[in-house]
Amino acid sequence: MITHIHYISILVIIFFVSLAGFYSSRFIHSAADFFMGGRQIGSPLVGGFLVGAFVGGTSTIGTAQMAYQYGISAIWFTVGGGLACLVLGLFLVEPLRAGKVDTAPQFLACTYGETVRPWVAIYTSVGMFIQVGAQGLASIPLLTSLFPVSAQLAAVFFTMALITYIIFGGFWGASLVGLIKLVLIYAVLFVAGLTGYQLLGGFQGANYAFPEGTWLSLFPQGKGKELASIFSVVVGFISTQTYLQPVFAAKNNRSARLGVYLAGLLIPLAGLTATVIGLYMRASHPGIDPGRALPLFLVSHLNPWVGGAALGTLLVSLFLSGAALSLGISTVLTHDLYSRFWTSAGDRKTLLSSRLMVLLVGIGSLLFVLLNIKTLILRWAYLSMALRGVTVFGPLVGAIFASGRIKPEAGVRSVIFTPLLAMLWAFFFPETGDPVFVGMGLSIVILACGINKKRDVGLGI
């Protein structure tokens, strides 16, 4: 049961984090500050931004929801995020930063020409938009557990908080609050996870509670389905402006790499904790709404001060993750559509347009949430990752490791047709092959057919 202590603790956390967000607005003097933090952020802020952007409602509430319904395979979403950080740090940080660009579409345009930019911007923005909607869906069970509000009103509240936060904070806000959130969320998740593990009875208790079925299987829906989910997250993460933005904004390669590794270490731990809690709630409370598994655990099984802090931190996580994704959409659309077609726009107009785009994203995500309230959160997250991954990953790898060997028109064709096929496949053939494998297969074929034995056929980076 929610007590006044829970609410006091929640308000303290939100007040503390809000101060950091408003403080960060002092650093926003130009569009460059809003989007990239002046390219002066160190490794802690890089890691803080990445963890803040990724570990939100899908990684916590959504993972606990899936664990409640399907078992330990729910952990794959955050494991995929950790693997993506490892790949990014080992192979991609230096070549990406060498391009001296602000967005992934700009980077691809260096190899495949300017034609590719608006297509990448549109498809990846759609993918990120779906993820913002998933954060909104995750906010509903949390807010309705805390306050006597309907699901619809909870969605409105989430949208208003997201828009307000990102418009005034920009990249500095997302990075600084992300760093604070990193400390808060892992402190409370450690306590919650340890409590859940003890209440479950450890591994022996889990085996006793789930003696049959696929609850303790990593591949309950088949290896192909689960591996496709992991692959979607890896390629989607690497292909997302939101997660590449701190790499571009870091003050040097070392800061970018260390920040990425920090995020890669921490992201899977959040999923592990949420999975344990989801399993315990399934064993002890089999009749509840799966989406409320994590919020109800925090209220029922933790000290009110700690539980309130955990709930407040989850709220911040939801807002920050949605805000970071909205900022990524705003950055891509402003740089790769608005600035491309309105070349005479000054810095103030560019900054204004970016904030207006955040407003439009917020309104659109609210409509998305209202139309999909009863759906599974992680399903949307995986679809979002798949769409971003099939659009960018193949051409991005080609631009880095085969620059000058792939014809520009091949890159353009891959970006245009691959995500279109993946989306159509997901809707018309949902049970026949995973859209991420279908899309990546087409991307590889198109790019391979565009390889020219002569080097220097591309535009170069």
C-alpha positions as a Markdown table, in Angstrom:
| # | Residue | x | y | z |
|---|---|---|---|---|
| 1 | Met | 0.0 | 0.0 | 0.0 |
| 2 | Ile | 1.3 | 3.5 | -0.9 |
| 3 | Thr | 2.0 | 5.6 | 2.2 |
| 4 | His | 2.8 | 9.2 | 2.8 |
| 5 | Ile | 6.5 | 8.2 | 3.2 |
| 6 | His | 6.5 | 6.8 | -0.3 |
| 7 | Tyr | 5.2 | 10.1 | -1.7 |
| 8 | Ile | 7.7 | 12.2 | 0.3 |
| 9 | Ser | 10.6 | 10.1 | -1.0 |
| 10 | Ile | 9.3 | 10.3 | -4.6 |
| 11 | Leu | 9.1 | 14.1 | -4.4 |
| 12 | Val | 12.6 | 14.4 | -3.0 |
| 13 | Ile | 14.0 | 12.4 | -5.8 |
| 14 | Ile | 12.1 | 14.3 | -8.5 |
| 15 | Phe | 13.0 | 17.6 | -6.9 |
| 16 | Phe | 16.7 | 16.8 | -6.8 |
| 17 | Val | 16.7 | 15.6 | -10.4 |
| 18 | Ser | 14.7 | 18.6 | -11.6 |
| 19 | Leu | 17.2 | 20.9 | -10.1 |
| 20 | Ala | 19.9 | 19.2 | -12.2 |
| 21 | Gly | 17.7 | 19.6 | -15.3 |
| 22 | Phe | 17.1 | 23.3 | -14.8 |
| 23 | Tyr | 20.7 | 23.8 | -13.9 |
| 24 | Ser | 21.7 | 22.2 | -17.2 |
| 25 | Ser | 19.6 | 24.8 | -19.1 |
| 26 | Arg | 22.3 | 27.4 | -18.2 |
| 27 | Phe | 24.6 | 25.7 | -20.7 |
| 28 | Ile | 22.2 | 26.0 | -23.6 |
| 29 | His | 23.3 | 29.1 | -25.6 |
| 30 | Ser | 23.1 | 27.7 | -29.1 |
| 31 | Ala | 21.8 | 24.9 | -31.2 |
| 32 | Ala | 25.2 | 23.2 | -30.9 |
| 33 | Asp | 24.9 | 23.2 | -27.1 |
| 34 | Phe | 21.3 | 21.8 | -27.3 |
| 35 | Phe | 22.2 | 19.0 | -29.6 |
| 36 | Met | 25.9 | 18.1 | -28.8 |
| 37 | Gly | 26.8 | 19.7 | -25.4 |
| 38 | Gly | 29.4 | 21.7 | -27.3 |
| 39 | Arg | 31.3 | 18.4 | -27.9 |
| 40 | Gln | 32.9 | 18.7 | -24.5 |
| 41 | Ile | 31.4 | 15.8 | -22.5 |
| 42 | Gly | 33.6 | 13.3 | -20.7 |
| 43 | Ser | 33.2 | 9.6 | -20.2 |
| 44 | Pro | 31.0 | 9.7 | -17.1 |
| 45 | Leu | 28.5 | 11.9 | -19.0 |
| 46 | Val | 28.7 | 9.7 | -22.1 |
| 47 | Gly | 27.9 | 6.6 | -20.0 |
| 48 | Gly | 25.3 | 8.5 | -18.1 |
| 49 | Phe | 23.5 | 9.6 | -21.2 |
| 50 | Leu | 23.6 | 6.1 | -22.7 |
| 51 | Val | 22.3 | 4.4 | -19.5 |
| 52 | Gly | 19.8 | 7.2 | -19.0 |
| 53 | Ala | 18.5 | 6.8 | -22.6 |
| 54 | Phe | 18.4 | 3.0 | -22.6 |
| 55 | Val | 17.5 | 2.0 | -19.1 |
| 56 | Gly | 14.0 | 3.3 | -19.0 |
| 57 | Gly | 10.6 | 1.8 | -18.9 |
| 58 | Thr | 11.3 | -0.9 | -21.4 |
| 59 | Ser | 14.4 | -2.1 | -19.6 |
| 60 | Thr | 12.8 | -2.2 | -16.2 |
| 61 | Ile | 9.0 | -2.2 | -16.1 |
| 62 | Gly | 8.8 | -3.9 | -19.6 |
| 63 | Thr | 11.4 | -6.5 | -18.7 |
| 64 | Ala | 9.6 | -7.4 | -15.4 |
| 65 | Gln | 6.4 | -7.6 | -17.4 |
| 66 | Met | 7.9 | -10.0 | -19.9 |
| 67 | Ala | 9.6 | -12.1 | -17.1 |
| 68 | Tyr | 6.2 | -12.3 | -15.4 |
| 69 | Gln | 4.6 | -13.7 | -18.6 |
| 70 | Tyr | 7.5 | -15.7 | -20.2 |
| 71 | Gly | 10.3 | -16.2 | -17.7 |
| 72 | Ile | 14.1 | -15.4 | -17.8 |
| 73 | Ser | 14.2 | -14.9 | -21.5 |
| 74 | Ala | 13.1 | -11.3 | -20.7 |
| 75 | Ile | 16.7 | -10.5 | -20.0 |
| 76 | Trp | 17.7 | -10.6 | -23.7 |
| 77 | Phe | 16.7 | -7.0 | -24.3 |
| 78 | Thr | 19.2 | -5.5 | -21.9 |
| 79 | Val | 21.9 | -8.2 | -22.8 |
| 80 | Gly | 21.5 | -7.0 | -26.4 |
| 81 | Gly | 22.1 | -3.4 | -25.3 |
| 82 | Gly | 25.3 | -4.5 | -23.4 |
| 83 | Leu | 26.6 | -6.4 | -26.5 |
| 84 | Ala | 25.8 | -3.4 | -28.7 |
| 85 | Cys | 27.9 | -1.2 | -26.5 |
| 86 | Leu | 30.8 | -3.7 | -26.7 |
| 87 | Val | 30.7 | -3.8 | -30.5 |
| 88 | Leu | 30.4 | 0.0 | -30.6 |
| 89 | Gly | 33.4 | 0.6 | -28.3 |
| 90 | Leu | 35.6 | -2.0 | -30.0 |
| 91 | Phe | 35.0 | -1.3 | -33.6 |
| 92 | Leu | 33.0 | 1.8 | -34.3 |
| 93 | Val | 33.8 | 4.7 | -32.0 |
| 94 | Glu | 36.9 | 6.0 | -33.8 |
| 95 | Pro | 35.6 | 5.7 | -37.4 |
| 96 | Leu | 32.3 | 7.3 | -36.4 |
| 97 | Arg | 34.1 | 10.3 | -34.7 |
| 98 | Ala | 36.5 | 10.6 | -37.6 |
| 99 | Gly | 33.6 | 11.7 | -39.8 |
| 100 | Lys | 33.2 | 14.9 | -37.6 |
| 101 | Val | 29.4 | 14.8 | -38.1 |
| 102 | Asp | 26.4 | 15.3 | -35.8 |
| 103 | Thr | 24.1 | 12.6 | -37.0 |
| 104 | Ala | 24.1 | 9.1 | -38.5 |
| 105 | Pro | 22.5 | 10.3 | -41.7 |
| 106 | Gln | 25.3 | 12.8 | -42.2 |
| 107 | Phe | 27.8 | 10.1 | -41.7 |
| 108 | Leu | 26.2 | 7.9 | -44.4 |
| 109 | Ala | 25.9 | 10.8 | -46.7 |
| 110 | Cys | 29.7 | 11.1 | -46.8 |
| 111 | Thr | 29.8 | 7.7 | -48.5 |
| 112 | Tyr | 26.5 | 7.4 | -50.3 |
| 113 | Gly | 25.6 | 11.0 | -51.2 |
| 114 | Glu | 23.1 | 13.5 | -49.9 |
| 115 | Thr | 20.1 | 11.6 | -51.3 |
| 116 | Val | 20.5 | 9.1 | -48.5 |
| 117 | Arg | 20.0 | 11.6 | -45.6 |
| 118 | Pro | 16.3 | 12.3 | -45.7 |
| 119 | Trp | 15.4 | 8.6 | -46.1 |
| 120 | Val | 17.6 | 7.6 | -43.1 |
| 121 | Ala | 16.2 | 10.5 | -41.1 |
| 122 | Ile | 12.6 | 9.4 | -41.8 |
| 123 | Tyr | 12.9 | 5.7 | -41.1 |
| 124 | Thr | 15.1 | 6.0 | -38.0 |
| 125 | Ser | 12.8 | 8.7 | -36.6 |
| 126 | Val | 9.8 | 6.4 | -37.0 |
| 127 | Gly | 11.8 | 3.7 | -35.2 |
| 128 | Met | 12.7 | 6.0 | -32.3 |
| 129 | Phe | 9.1 | 7.3 | -32.2 |
| 130 | Ile | 7.9 | 3.8 | -31.6 |
| 131 | Gln | 10.4 | 3.5 | -28.7 |
| 132 | Val | 9.1 | 6.8 | -27.2 |
| 133 | Gly | 5.6 | 5.2 | -27.4 |
| 134 | Ala | 6.9 | 2.1 | -25.6 |
| 135 | Gln | 8.2 | 4.4 | -22.8 |
| 136 | Gly | 4.8 | 6.0 | -22.6 |
| 137 | Leu | 3.2 | 2.5 | -22.3 |
| 138 | Ala | 5.6 | 1.7 | -19.5 |
| 139 | Ser | 4.7 | 4.8 | -17.6 |
| 140 | Ile | 1.0 | 3.8 | -17.3 |
| 141 | Pro | 1.3 | 0.9 | -14.8 |
| 142 | Leu | 3.7 | 3.0 | -12.7 |
| 143 | Leu | 1.6 | 6.2 | -12.6 |
| 144 | Thr | -1.7 | 4.3 | -12.1 |
| 145 | Ser | 0.0 | 2.5 | -9.1 |
| 146 | Leu | 1.0 | 5.7 | -7.6 |
| 147 | Phe | -1.9 | 8.0 | -8.2 |
| 148 | Pro | -5.7 | 7.5 | -8.6 |
| 149 | Val | -5.7 | 8.3 | -12.3 |
| 150 | Ser | -6.9 | 6.6 | -15.4 |
| 151 | Ala | -4.5 | 5.1 | -17.9 |
| 152 | Gln | -5.3 | 7.9 | -20.4 |
| 153 | Leu | -4.6 | 10.6 | -17.8 |
| 154 | Ala | -1.3 | 8.9 | -16.9 |
| 155 | Ala | -0.3 | 9.0 | -20.6 |
| 156 | Val | -1.0 | 12.7 | -20.7 |
| 157 | Phe | 1.0 | 13.4 | -17.6 |
| 158 | Phe | 4.0 | 11.4 | -19.0 |
| 159 | Thr | 3.9 | 13.4 | -22.3 |
| 160 | Met | 3.7 | 16.8 | -20.6 |
| 161 | Ala | 6.7 | 15.9 | -18.3 |
| 162 | Leu | 8.7 | 14.6 | -21.2 |
| 163 | Ile | 8.2 | 17.7 | -23.4 |
| 164 | Thr | 8.9 | 20.1 | -20.6 |
| 165 | Tyr | 12.1 | 18.4 | -19.6 |
| 166 | Ile | 13.7 | 18.0 | -23.0 |
| 167 | Ile | 12.8 | 21.5 | -24.4 |
| 168 | Phe | 14.5 | 23.2 | -21.5 |
| 169 | Gly | 17.4 | 20.8 | -21.0 |
| 170 | Gly | 18.5 | 19.5 | -24.4 |
| 171 | Phe | 21.6 | 17.4 | -24.5 |
| 172 | Trp | 23.2 | 18.8 | -21.3 |
| 173 | Gly | 20.1 | 18.0 | -19.4 |
| 174 | Ala | 19.9 | 14.4 | -20.7 |
| 175 | Ser | 23.6 | 13.8 | -19.9 |
| 176 | Leu | 23.7 | 15.4 | -16.5 |
| 177 | Val | 20.5 | 13.9 | -15.3 |
| 178 | Gly | 21.5 | 10.6 | -16.9 |
| 179 | Leu | 24.6 | 10.5 | -14.7 |
| 180 | Ile | 22.6 | 11.3 | -11.6 |
| 181 | Lys | 20.0 | 8.7 | -12.6 |
| 182 | Leu | 22.8 | 6.1 | -13.2 |
| 183 | Val | 23.8 | 6.4 | -9.5 |
| 184 | Leu | 20.2 | 6.4 | -8.2 |
| 185 | Ile | 18.8 | 3.6 | -10.3 |
| 186 | Tyr | 21.6 | 1.2 | -9.7 |
| 187 | Ala | 21.5 | 1.8 | -6.0 |
| 188 | Val | 17.8 | 1.1 | -5.7 |
| 189 | Leu | 17.9 | -1.7 | -8.3 |
| 190 | Phe | 20.7 | -3.4 | -6.3 |
| 191 | Val | 18.5 | -3.3 | -3.1 |
| 192 | Ala | 15.4 | -4.4 | -5.0 |
| 193 | Gly | 17.1 | -7.2 | -6.9 |
| 194 | Leu | 18.8 | -8.6 | -3.8 |
| 195 | Thr | 15.5 | -8.5 | -2.0 |
| 196 | Gly | 13.7 | -10.2 | -4.9 |
| 197 | Tyr | 16.4 | -12.9 | -5.1 |
| 198 | Gln | 16.1 | -13.7 | -1.4 |
| 199 | Leu | 12.3 | -13.7 | -1.4 |
| 200 | Leu | 12.4 | -16.1 | -4.4 |
| 201 | Gly | 14.8 | -18.4 | -2.6 |
| 202 | Gly | 17.7 | -18.1 | -5.0 |
| 203 | Phe | 18.2 | -20.6 | -7.8 |
| 204 | Gln | 16.7 | -23.5 | -5.7 |
| 205 | Gly | 13.6 | -21.4 | -5.0 |
| 206 | Ala | 13.2 | -20.6 | -8.7 |
| 207 | Asn | 13.4 | -24.2 | -9.6 |
| 208 | Tyr | 10.8 | -25.1 | -7.0 |
| 209 | Ala | 8.5 | -22.3 | -8.1 |
| 210 | Phe | 8.8 | -23.1 | -11.8 |
| 211 | Pro | 9.3 | -26.9 | -12.0 |
| 212 | Glu | 7.8 | -27.2 | -15.5 |
| 213 | Gly | 7.4 | -25.3 | -18.7 |
| 214 | Thr | 9.8 | -22.8 | -20.2 |
| 215 | Trp | 10.0 | -20.2 | -17.4 |
| 216 | Leu | 13.7 | -20.9 | -16.8 |
| 217 | Ser | 14.6 | -21.3 | -20.5 |
| 218 | Leu | 16.5 | -18.7 | -22.3 |
| 219 | Phe | 14.8 | -19.8 | -25.6 |
| 220 | Pro | 11.2 | -20.4 | -24.7 |
| 221 | Gln | 10.0 | -19.3 | -28.2 |
| 222 | Gly | 12.8 | -21.1 | -30.1 |
| 223 | Lys | 16.4 | -20.2 | -30.6 |
| 224 | Gly | 15.6 | -18.4 | -33.9 |
| 225 | Lys | 13.0 | -16.1 | -32.3 |
| 226 | Glu | 15.2 | -15.2 | -29.3 |
| 227 | Leu | 18.4 | -14.7 | -31.3 |
| 228 | Ala | 16.5 | -12.5 | -33.7 |
| 229 | Ser | 15.4 | -10.4 | -30.7 |
| 230 | Ile | 19.0 | -10.0 | -29.5 |
| 231 | Phe | 20.2 | -9.2 | -33.0 |
| 232 | Ser | 17.5 | -6.6 | -33.3 |
| 233 | Val | 18.7 | -4.8 | -30.2 |
| 234 | Val | 22.4 | -4.9 | -31.2 |
| 235 | Val | 21.9 | -3.6 | -34.7 |
| 236 | Gly | 19.1 | -1.2 | -33.6 |
| 237 | Phe | 21.2 | 0.3 | -30.8 |
| 238 | Ile | 24.2 | 0.9 | -33.1 |
| 239 | Ser | 21.9 | 2.4 | -35.7 |
| 240 | Thr | 20.1 | 4.9 | -33.4 |
| 241 | Gln | 20.9 | 8.6 | -33.3 |
| 242 | Thr | 20.1 | 8.7 | -29.6 |
| 243 | Tyr | 22.8 | 6.2 | -28.7 |
| 244 | Leu | 25.4 | 7.6 | -31.3 |
| 245 | Gln | 24.9 | 11.2 | -30.1 |
| 246 | Pro | 27.0 | 10.9 | -27.0 |
| 247 | Val | 29.8 | 9.3 | -29.1 |
| 248 | Phe | 29.8 | 12.3 | -31.5 |
| 249 | Ala | 29.5 | 14.7 | -28.5 |
| 250 | Ala | 32.4 | 13.3 | -26.5 |
| 251 | Lys | 35.5 | 15.5 | -26.1 |
| 252 | Asn | 37.8 | 12.8 | -27.4 |
| 253 | Asn | 37.9 | 9.2 | -28.6 |
| 254 | Arg | 39.0 | 7.9 | -25.2 |
| 255 | Ser | 36.1 | 9.5 | -23.4 |
| 256 | Ala | 33.6 | 8.1 | -25.9 |
| 257 | Arg | 35.0 | 4.6 | -25.7 |
| 258 | Leu | 35.2 | 4.5 | -21.9 |
| 259 | Gly | 31.6 | 5.9 | -21.6 |
| 260 | Val | 30.3 | 3.3 | -24.0 |
| 261 | Tyr | 32.1 | 0.5 | -22.1 |
| 262 | Leu | 30.6 | 1.8 | -18.8 |
| 263 | Ala | 27.1 | 1.7 | -20.3 |
| 264 | Gly | 27.7 | -1.8 | -21.7 |
| 265 | Leu | 28.6 | -3.1 | -18.2 |
| 266 | Leu | 25.7 | -1.5 | -16.4 |
| 267 | Ile | 22.8 | -2.0 | -18.9 |
| 268 | Pro | 22.4 | -5.8 | -18.5 |
| 269 | Leu | 22.4 | -5.5 | -14.7 |
| 270 | Ala | 19.2 | -3.5 | -14.8 |
| 271 | Gly | 17.5 | -6.3 | -16.9 |
| 272 | Leu | 18.8 | -9.0 | -14.6 |
| 273 | Thr | 17.2 | -7.2 | -11.6 |
| 274 | Ala | 13.9 | -6.7 | -13.3 |
| 275 | Thr | 13.8 | -10.3 | -14.5 |
| 276 | Val | 14.3 | -11.6 | -10.9 |
| 277 | Ile | 11.6 | -9.4 | -9.6 |
| 278 | Gly | 9.2 | -10.4 | -12.5 |
| 279 | Leu | 9.8 | -14.1 | -11.6 |
| 280 | Tyr | 9.2 | -13.6 | -7.9 |
| 281 | Met | 6.0 | -11.6 | -8.6 |
| 282 | Arg | 4.7 | -14.4 | -10.9 |
| 283 | Ala | 5.4 | -17.0 | -8.2 |
| 284 | Ser | 3.8 | -15.1 | -5.4 |
| 285 | His | 1.2 | -12.9 | -7.1 |
| 286 | Pro | 0.0 | -14.9 | -10.2 |
| 287 | Gly | -3.2 | -12.9 | -10.7 |
| 288 | Ile | -1.9 | -9.3 | -11.1 |
| 289 | Asp | -1.6 | -7.1 | -14.2 |
| 290 | Pro | 1.9 | -8.1 | -15.6 |
| 291 | Gly | 2.8 | -4.5 | -16.3 |
| 292 | Arg | 2.4 | -3.7 | -12.6 |
| 293 | Ala | 4.8 | -6.4 | -11.4 |
| 294 | Leu | 7.7 | -4.1 | -10.7 |
| 295 | Pro | 5.8 | -1.1 | -9.2 |
| 296 | Leu | 3.8 | -3.4 | -6.9 |
| 297 | Phe | 7.0 | -5.1 | -5.7 |
| 298 | Leu | 8.7 | -1.8 | -4.9 |
| 299 | Val | 5.6 | -0.8 | -2.9 |
| 300 | Ser | 5.0 | -4.1 | -1.1 |
| 301 | His | 8.5 | -5.5 | -0.4 |
| 302 | Leu | 10.8 | -2.6 | 0.3 |
| 303 | Asn | 11.2 | -0.1 | 3.1 |
| 304 | Pro | 8.8 | 2.9 | 2.3 |
| 305 | Trp | 11.8 | 5.3 | 2.1 |
| 306 | Val | 13.7 | 3.0 | -0.3 |
| 307 | Gly | 10.6 | 2.0 | -2.2 |
| 308 | Gly | 9.6 | 5.6 | -2.7 |
| 309 | Ala | 13.1 | 6.5 | -3.9 |
| 310 | Ala | 12.9 | 3.5 | -6.3 |
| 311 | Leu | 9.6 | 4.6 | -7.6 |
| 312 | Gly | 10.8 | 8.2 | -8.0 |
| 313 | Thr | 13.9 | 6.9 | -9.8 |
| 314 | Leu | 11.7 | 4.8 | -12.2 |
| 315 | Leu | 9.7 | 7.9 | -13.0 |
| 316 | Val | 12.8 | 9.8 | -13.8 |
| 317 | Ser | 14.0 | 6.9 | -15.9 |
| 318 | Leu | 10.8 | 6.9 | -17.9 |
| 319 | Phe | 11.0 | 10.7 | -18.6 |
| 320 | Leu | 14.8 | 10.6 | -19.3 |
| 321 | Ser | 14.6 | 7.7 | -21.8 |
| 322 | Gly | 11.7 | 9.2 | -23.6 |
| 323 | Ala | 13.3 | 12.6 | -23.6 |
| 324 | Ala | 16.6 | 11.3 | -24.9 |
| 325 | Leu | 14.8 | 9.5 | -27.8 |
| 326 | Ser | 12.8 | 12.6 | -28.5 |
| 327 | Leu | 16.0 | 14.6 | -28.6 |
| 328 | Gly | 17.5 | 12.1 | -31.1 |
| 329 | Ile | 14.4 | 12.5 | -33.4 |
| 330 | Ser | 14.7 | 16.2 | -33.1 |
| 331 | Thr | 18.4 | 16.2 | -33.9 |
| 332 | Val | 17.9 | 14.0 | -37.0 |
| 333 | Leu | 14.9 | 15.9 | -38.4 |
| 334 | Thr | 16.5 | 19.3 | -37.8 |
| 335 | His | 19.9 | 18.5 | -39.2 |
| 336 | Asp | 18.9 | 16.2 | -42.0 |
| 337 | Leu | 15.5 | 17.6 | -43.1 |
| 338 | Tyr | 14.9 | 21.1 | -41.8 |
| 339 | Ser | 18.5 | 22.5 | -42.3 |
| 340 | Arg | 18.8 | 20.7 | -45.6 |
| 341 | Phe | 15.8 | 22.4 | -47.2 |
| 342 | Trp | 15.9 | 25.7 | -45.3 |
| 343 | Thr | 19.6 | 26.4 | -45.6 |
| 344 | Ser | 19.2 | 30.1 | -44.7 |
| 345 | Ala | 17.8 | 29.3 | -41.2 |
| 346 | Gly | 19.9 | 30.9 | -38.5 |
| 347 | Asp | 20.9 | 29.4 | -35.2 |
| 348 | Arg | 17.9 | 30.8 | -33.3 |
| 349 | Lys | 15.4 | 29.4 | -35.9 |
| 350 | Thr | 17.1 | 26.1 | -35.9 |
| 351 | Leu | 16.9 | 25.9 | -32.1 |
| 352 | Leu | 13.2 | 26.9 | -32.2 |
| 353 | Ser | 12.4 | 24.3 | -34.9 |
| 354 | Ser | 14.1 | 21.6 | -32.9 |
| 355 | Arg | 12.0 | 22.4 | -29.8 |
| 356 | Leu | 8.9 | 22.4 | -31.9 |
| 357 | Met | 9.8 | 19.0 | -33.2 |
| 358 | Val | 10.1 | 17.7 | -29.7 |
| 359 | Leu | 6.6 | 19.0 | -29.0 |
| 360 | Leu | 5.2 | 17.3 | -32.1 |
| 361 | Val | 6.9 | 14.0 | -31.1 |
| 362 | Gly | 5.3 | 14.2 | -27.7 |
| 363 | Ile | 1.8 | 14.8 | -29.1 |
| 364 | Gly | 2.3 | 12.0 | -31.6 |
| 365 | Ser | 3.6 | 9.5 | -28.9 |
| 366 | Leu | 0.5 | 10.3 | -26.7 |
| 367 | Leu | -1.8 | 9.3 | -29.5 |
| 368 | Phe | 0.3 | 6.1 | -30.0 |
| 369 | Val | 0.0 | 5.2 | -26.3 |
| 370 | Leu | -3.7 | 5.8 | -26.2 |
| 371 | Leu | -4.2 | 3.5 | -29.1 |
| 372 | Asn | -2.0 | 0.7 | -27.7 |
| 373 | Ile | -2.6 | 0.7 | -23.9 |
| 374 | Lys | -3.0 | -3.0 | -23.4 |
| 375 | Thr | -0.1 | -4.2 | -25.6 |
| 376 | Leu | 3.2 | -5.8 | -24.5 |
| 377 | Ile | 5.9 | -3.1 | -24.0 |
| 378 | Leu | 8.9 | -5.1 | -25.2 |
| 379 | Arg | 7.2 | -6.1 | -28.4 |
| 380 | Trp | 7.2 | -2.5 | -29.5 |
| 381 | Ala | 10.8 | -2.0 | -28.3 |
| 382 | Tyr | 12.0 | -5.0 | -30.4 |
| 383 | Leu | 10.1 | -3.7 | -33.5 |
| 384 | Ser | 11.6 | -0.3 | -33.0 |
| 385 | Met | 15.1 | -1.7 | -32.8 |
| 386 | Ala | 14.6 | -3.9 | -35.9 |
| 387 | Leu | 13.3 | -1.0 | -38.0 |
| 388 | Arg | 16.3 | 1.2 | -37.1 |
| 389 | Gly | 18.8 | -1.6 | -37.5 |
| 390 | Val | 17.8 | -2.7 | -41.0 |
| 391 | Thr | 17.8 | 0.9 | -42.1 |
| 392 | Val | 21.3 | 1.9 | -40.9 |
| 393 | Phe | 23.4 | -1.0 | -39.8 |
| 394 | Gly | 24.3 | -2.5 | -43.2 |
| 395 | Pro | 25.1 | 0.8 | -44.9 |
| 396 | Leu | 26.9 | 2.0 | -41.8 |
| 397 | Val | 29.2 | -1.0 | -41.7 |
| 398 | Gly | 29.8 | -0.7 | -45.4 |
| 399 | Ala | 30.7 | 3.0 | -45.1 |
| 400 | Ile | 33.2 | 2.2 | -42.3 |
| 401 | Phe | 34.9 | -1.0 | -43.6 |
| 402 | Ala | 34.3 | -0.8 | -47.4 |
| 403 | Ser | 34.4 | 2.9 | -48.0 |
| 404 | Gly | 35.1 | 3.6 | -51.7 |
| 405 | Arg | 34.1 | 0.2 | -52.8 |
| 406 | Ile | 30.3 | 0.4 | -52.6 |
| 407 | Lys | 28.5 | 2.4 | -55.2 |
| 408 | Pro | 26.5 | 5.3 | -53.7 |
| 409 | Glu | 23.3 | 4.2 | -55.4 |
| 410 | Ala | 23.5 | 0.8 | -53.7 |
| 411 | Gly | 23.6 | 2.5 | -50.3 |
| 412 | Val | 20.6 | 4.6 | -51.3 |
| 413 | Arg | 18.6 | 1.6 | -52.5 |
| 414 | Ser | 19.4 | -0.3 | -49.3 |
| 415 | Val | 18.2 | 2.5 | -47.1 |
| 416 | Ile | 15.0 | 3.0 | -49.1 |
| 417 | Phe | 13.8 | -0.6 | -49.7 |
| 418 | Thr | 15.2 | -2.6 | -46.7 |
| 419 | Pro | 13.1 | -1.0 | -43.9 |
| 420 | Leu | 10.0 | -0.9 | -46.2 |
| 421 | Leu | 10.3 | -4.7 | -46.7 |
| 422 | Ala | 10.9 | -5.3 | -43.0 |
| 423 | Met | 7.7 | -3.3 | -42.0 |
| 424 | Leu | 5.6 | -5.1 | -44.6 |
| 425 | Trp | 6.9 | -8.4 | -43.5 |
| 426 | Ala | 6.2 | -7.7 | -39.8 |
| 427 | Phe | 2.5 | -6.9 | -40.6 |
| 428 | Phe | 1.8 | -9.5 | -43.3 |
| 429 | Phe | 4.0 | -12.4 | -42.4 |
| 430 | Pro | 4.5 | -12.1 | -38.6 |
| 431 | Glu | 4.9 | -15.9 | -38.1 |
| 432 | Thr | 7.2 | -16.5 | -41.1 |
| 433 | Gly | 10.7 | -15.5 | -40.3 |
| 434 | Asp | 11.7 | -12.4 | -38.3 |
| 435 | Pro | 11.7 | -9.1 | -40.1 |
| 436 | Val | 15.1 | -8.1 | -38.9 |
| 437 | Phe | 16.7 | -11.2 | -40.6 |
| 438 | Val | 14.6 | -10.6 | -43.8 |
| 439 | Gly | 15.6 | -6.9 | -43.8 |
| 440 | Met | 19.3 | -7.4 | -43.1 |
| 441 | Gly | 19.4 | -10.1 | -45.8 |
| 442 | Leu | 18.0 | -7.8 | -48.4 |
| 443 | Ser | 20.4 | -5.0 | -47.2 |
| 444 | Ile | 23.4 | -7.3 | -47.6 |
| 445 | Val | 22.3 | -8.5 | -51.1 |
| 446 | Ile | 21.8 | -4.9 | -52.3 |
| 447 | Leu | 25.1 | -3.7 | -50.9 |
| 448 | Ala | 27.0 | -6.7 | -52.2 |
| 449 | Cys | 25.6 | -6.2 | -55.7 |
| 450 | Gly | 26.8 | -2.6 | -55.5 |
| 451 | Ile | 30.4 | -3.5 | -54.8 |
| 452 | Asn | 32.8 | -2.2 | -57.5 |
| 453 | Lys | 36.2 | -3.7 | -57.9 |
| 454 | Lys | 37.5 | -0.2 | -58.4 |
| 455 | Arg | 38.1 | 1.8 | -55.2 |
| 456 | Asp | 37.0 | 5.4 | -54.9 |
| 457 | Val | 33.6 | 4.9 | -56.3 |
| 458 | Gly | 32.0 | 6.4 | -53.2 |
| 459 | Leu | 32.2 | 10.0 | -52.0 |
| 460 | Gly | 34.6 | 9.1 | -49.2 |
| 461 | Ile | 34.5 | 10.1 | -45.6 |
